[in-house]
Amino acid sequence: MCYRIRHTTVPHPQHALFAWPQHSRNHVGSAGPTWPFVTGCSSGFGKSLTAALIARGERAVVTARNVESIAKLRSDTVLPLQLDITDPDTVRAVVQEAIKTFGTIDALVNKSGYLQAIEVRLALTSHCTKDYLDNFSVNLVVPLYFMGSRSGWEGDFGAAPYNATKYALEGIFDIFQLELAKIAPAIRSMIVQPGQFRTNILNPGRFVFSRTHPGSVYDGVLKLALDELEKMSGQQPGNPDRAAERIIDEVKGEGITKGKPYPKRLPLGEDTIRAMRVNCKDISNICDEWGDVSRSTTFLGGWG
């Protein structure tokens, strides 16, 4: 059983979502081609995922804004293509070329992008997944994976717009699961939540600051935040190559994930575990301390 893109219509490219064929986890060893479509594979998690796929003998379509940066990956099983994810027409053309070459695309791994520190640009992932189901021929047991973040569980100083997109993605994912339970209960979905990993995300030049009010008091917050991020660059505790291996292990049910139940959320990194535990403990304490006040606002008898 494979997830195959057969139509030329594609969802908006900036959604942080990827899918994998169902047979990978529950039918390990099954025959059949696997053609992951990986965006942003010249750096960061995209690069690590691509390297892990190639090392495992998987076949893939890999893309980057500058195809020369990935041209050396070309082989009988790897097709490098140039892709600007901000141009929908280009995305359609690249997908068509991939399908023309290999016949199918079995997975989408979207890890492109940069940090824009003022203007919130959250791609509506709920619309993306609806486009997936509406526009693609999807086997109704294909699992869908979202790329979330530790930053959806705790705030980062000076990074409110970035955190806002991550918190929003958490909510979108929960709603998506509720919707799937009604319309396609066989489809599994999961959100991967990496913490601080040693990619190039904090490197100089990766930040875009749009100051709509130069000289405002908030400029001081941005400067403090930027100084802190520059200190963190290259010092993050997470190993992106190991994270890529764990993601693929979970998808295929191999390695240290073998035998574990399918998780709703997959935290990666000790900092993510800590953030999730602190968040859940705080919410639990609030419910315990304020439960009587909360319950006092309801009609007697509840609903009806």
Secondary structure, DSSP 8 states (H G I E B T S, - for coil): ------SS----TT--EEE--THHHHTTT--S---EEEESTTSHHHHHHHHHHHHTT--EEEEESSGGGTGGG-SSSEEEEE--TT-HHHHHHHHHHHHHHHS---EEEE----EESSS-----HHHHHHHHHHHS---TT--EEEE--GGGTS--TT-HHHHHHHHHHHHHHHHHHHHHHHH-TT--EEEEEE-SBSSSTTSTT-EE---SSTT-THHHHHHHHHHHHHHHTTT-SB-HHHHHHHHHHHHHT-GGGTT----SEEEESHHHHHHHHHHHHHHHHHHHHHHHHHHTTS-TTS--
